[in-house]
């Protein structure tokens, strides 16, 4: 394990750090989406329901009733082609979910890197870093479900099962921490 002294990073290290955060956020976002889809299928709500509901209703707020009514349909089994409204909702939902996951990844790695540089030694260890990423994801859940979604996406807030959504955020934090810890260490070592 490295004990590289963290000093002011070179300007070239910051874009690299953001790239590492984006990569870790993307991988974590995929893991979270898979968890949500598997849970949805296991509870007889339809495998594609999270993609139909997730963030697609941000885009098509006027068609919220259609999304709520049709989201539990297995669109792969019922459509005659990809460019159906339901499939467009799924594609939009996945693209927006992954874009948000990338953005959150960049924010998370920046915060964790800054706290590490500020002397929070716990973040120099894998368990401490991963635990902090999971805690950050739990905080993100609270912010999303109680502050952002009731205002920005009431349909998603109403239709999202709280327990699986919370677990999905914990999975995001875990996977983000596992992927970004070695990358953040590399960034810390290259910035000295």
PEKAUR-V56399 format. One record per residue. PSI is psi in whole degrees, 0 to 359 (999 if undefined). NEAR is the number of other C-alpha atoms within 10 Angstrom. Layout:
# PEKAUR-V56399
psi & near
PSI & NEAR
PSI & NEAR
This chain:
# PEKAUR-V56399
psi & near
137 & 8
146 & 10
39 & 10
134 & 14
129 & 12
117 & 19
188 & 12
124 & 12
149 & 16
156 & 12
328 & 9
340 & 11
332 & 18
314 & 14
324 & 12
316 & 16
316 & 23
320 & 21
319 & 17
318 & 25
320 & 29
315 & 26
312 & 20
321 & 28
321 & 31
311 & 25
316 & 20
322 & 29
322 & 28
316 & 17
317 & 19
316 & 25
317 & 22
316 & 15
312 & 20
320 & 25
319 & 19
316 & 17
318 & 18
318 & 19
320 & 16
335 & 11
18 & 10
29 & 11
359 & 17
131 & 19
321 & 22
356 & 23
313 & 23
324 & 28
326 & 26
323 & 28
315 & 27
115 & 25
337 & 25
328 & 27
347 & 25
319 & 19
313 & 14
59 & 14
327 & 16
336 & 10
28 & 12
322 & 19
319 & 13
318 & 14
316 & 21
320 & 16
317 & 10
357 & 15
340 & 22
6 & 19
137 & 17
95 & 16
332 & 22
329 & 12
342 & 7
349 & 9
154 & 14
3 & 9
166 & 9
324 & 12
50 & 11
158 & 12
321 & 13
319 & 24
326 & 19
322 & 15
316 & 23
314 & 23
316 & 17
318 & 22
316 & 22
317 & 22
314 & 15
322 & 18
314 & 21
323 & 21
318 & 16
322 & 17
320 & 25
314 & 24
314 & 16
321 & 21
318 & 30
317 & 22
313 & 16
311 & 25
326 & 26
315 & 18
312 & 14
320 & 21
317 & 22
318 & 14
323 & 14
316 & 18
330 & 18
356 & 11
6 & 12
90 & 13
334 & 12
329 & 14
357 & 20
348 & 22
150 & 15
312 & 17
321 & 14
317 & 16
313 & 24
320 & 21
320 & 19
323 & 19
319 & 28
317 & 21
319 & 16
321 & 19
324 & 24
319 & 20
320 & 14
319 & 17
312 & 20
315 & 14
316 & 12
309 & 15
331 & 20
341 & 12
309 & 12
306 & 14
319 & 17
329 & 14
312 & 11
328 & 15
74 & 20
326 & 17
312 & 20
319 & 22
317 & 20
320 & 12
348 & 12
123 & 16
125 & 12
312 & 13
304 & 8
328 & 14
320 & 18
314 & 18
320 & 17
320 & 24
321 & 27
321 & 24
317 & 21
310 & 30
317 & 29
308 & 23
319 & 24
312 & 31
316 & 30
321 & 19
318 & 19
338 & 28
307 & 27
329 & 14
319 & 20
323 & 24
317 & 21
318 & 17
321 & 22
319 & 24
325 & 17
345 & 15
0 & 18
999 & 13
